């Protein structure tokens, strides 16, 4: 959404808060050297998305994670590489993504359109940038409606924070210097409607979504178990079907097809063009979702 003002991430760790720098690893400000995860307090605070090592009014405790191959982390290890000046002044944008779980236990993932400038053809939950004066839930509901046509009325769902993911594009330094940098808050929306009823109301935006699928727990568990940062193609567990039913938009019209399960298990390639796969951040969110399922059980 060109021209829309975005809320930026600020960091407070052991002192005064300041804006996160574009080339800085935000997670690295909170975790020991060599680690990739920290627990922080987060929340919207005076027009900024604040991450803090101490609680503050209205904040929520959440897990903040970066991938082991985080480009900002690698840049800190490579003083010979420098970001262009126009990028260094951009800051880090705040985003929201929503895992929508139907009453039948399925999770909605969408495949980003091939024309998008970042993460084209990658499977993700609906989501987008935080705009001024928006609460995180409002962002998630707005993006869900804009991208899929689904509008959830108050009283038909519950929700909770899953965790925070440091997302950079390109996702590996071997594929070029960072051009986008976000902290994404993943929210879980538990809907009282079945996936069949939700599917009947789907009306995706062709400019953002090229396909969608309501995935079942066995495949979601296999996706969450895959690790990015390796070149090997993810293998399909024998218990899973070789193909999965998805709906694609072709010339604006939905069409049901069957996609190889292996496409959902493919790793992020270290070099060359990206491939159809599930984003690393989505895998992180699915792990937290599965952890919550186990705790409830």
Helices and strands as residue ranges (DSSP letters): E 9-12, E 18-19, G 27-29, E 37-45, E 48-52, E 60-65, H 71-76, H 85-88, E 93-101, E 107-112, E 122-124, E 126-129, H 136-148, E 157-169, G 173-175, E 180-191, H 195-200, E 209-215, H 217-225, E 243-250, E 253-260, G 261-265, E 277-278, H 280-296
